[in-house]
Amino acid sequence: MSNKHFINDAADLVASALRSVPVTNPALKLDEENKIVYSKHNAADTVAIVSGGGAGHEPSFVSFVGSGILRAAVSGSIFASPSVRQIYNAIMHRVNPNNGVCMIVMNYTGDVLHFGLASEKAKAAGLDVEMVVVGDDVGVGREINGKVGRRGIAGTVLVHKVAGALAAAKGSLQEVTEVARLVSANLVSVGSSLGHVHVPGHGTVENEAALKETDVEVGMGIHNEQGFKRIPIPPLGELVSLLLKQLLDSSDKDRGYLEEVEKNEGWVLLVNNLGGVSPLEMGGVTAEVVKQLDATYGIEPKRVFSGTYMTSLNGNGFSISLLRLVDTGLGKGKSVLELLDAPCETIGWPMIVKPETWDNKVKGEVAEKIADDERIPSSKLKMDTAIFSKILTAGLKNLIEAEPEITKADDIVGDGDCGLALKSGAEAVLKFIDSGKVVPDAVITVAKLAEIVEEHMDGTSGAIYSIFLNSLAKALRRSGEENATLKTWATAAMAALVSLRRYTPAQPGDRTLVDALQPFIVALAEDKGLVTAAKAAREGADSTKGMRPRLGRSVYVSEVGDTLDPGAVGIAVLVEGFALYK
């Protein structure tokens, strides 16, 4: 892969690319501060389809905003999920949510958690919001992906198109959501690449994980993740045969994701360019795929889409997606095929923007700044602010001191940012405490902590901590008590743990922070005190030594060795700090 770019600053690259979208489609507007591309025409009587994810996958997602597909898309940094605040602002301020919002999200931990938390916050504000998580990749089978499930890749754009067309046809939120899930359930994709991509502004890394010049990665993800296996580059026909077998071989129990249906109405094929394959070569790939589908499987696709839909920057590879057409149950005009054929107006889908849209262009339109209008209602639950601040401060200082230990562990089993993310969040909360803003109302204080964590703690850790704190605030409000005792906190924490499981299936034994968090909360709920509870958390963290990961990015790491899970260590050192209070 080339490591030469015209724009070498990653942040400037994303900002510049986003500015191009309303330039090329005047029906759109850009909220540059929140990296939201949204439609000017927000019909109140139709469901708003919202999506998004990390930058680097263009034209997904921002170039699919427009009439007939997405109402808005939120962009993160390159290969990084947008923040909860960005997503929340999109839902609350950049789409008209009167008839409901359907969020379509690819199955990556950060995206699911961030969009999930934004969804919960919007629901709490009275909006009707549903979330559809798309996992279409068969490149990594069930045995390896475990509880994480299939990754979302290029087939997601077909879910966008069908859901957007049904929303434009005045489908209800329930209908749009159910059809989006139906399409996702009948969708399989797999990718292949000749090399890893280079992120602008990053150094060139040469290590054992690098793909050899003579090899091809089969089942490669869209963020440089490893796939199923690496093999010497074969003739195209052999490679396509291998990929189609992964998609369609029902005898492969590890990848046979398509369940039997009573009536198969046909197939749709999407051959997607990961960004660096020439149109000429993509034509050859598409022809080979169509030929083998007919000759080997007796499949003649009713529609063939070939082009650039979801990239991995300049990835020198392609993916194949097959969508099985099944009955939506909604009658004439609303079959999956008819919805795919429905007109739309976006710069990403292969349709031409209508001339009248250009005629209606108004120069100089700038998005108004969003006011920070979140309000936290007061509660009757009171606490001793001095004790609360001292306990929390002890834990946060302990966590900050442990950053090198946590970072070292995450360098081995993750992407190396866990320790710094926890430290950043802890420092922000300490600043809040030192400013004297902790108030006796326990609910208001905890809700404010959730906002601070959401704002200052990046990545998956920030999302998990923020969801837990928001759920904790909700449980405290519902406690019906007037004085917050340790039992009050323990009961609310148990309820928050249950709420957290709506967004992550993590259980003790999965090698996540839950290995330390759950034992701590259970011990508190059993009135064993802070010291004993902290010991339980430490034992839980220590139990992750050598444990095979079942959730998070670690599932893609072949060997974790004796390294402890960094998230579990973070919980352990935090609560050990709590226990230091006398």
Helices and strands as residue ranges (DSSP letters): H 10-24, E 28-31, E 36-39, E 48-55, G 62-64, E 72-78, H 84-89, I 90-94, E 101-106, H 109-124, E 129-134, H 142-145, G 146-148, H 156-168, H 173-185, E 187-193, E 215-218, E 229-232, H 236-248, E 267-273, H 279-297, E 303-307, E 317-324, H 336-341, H 355-359, H 385-401, H 403-413, H 418-434, H 442-456, H 459-477, H 486-500, H 514-525, H 529-542, G 553-556, H 566-578
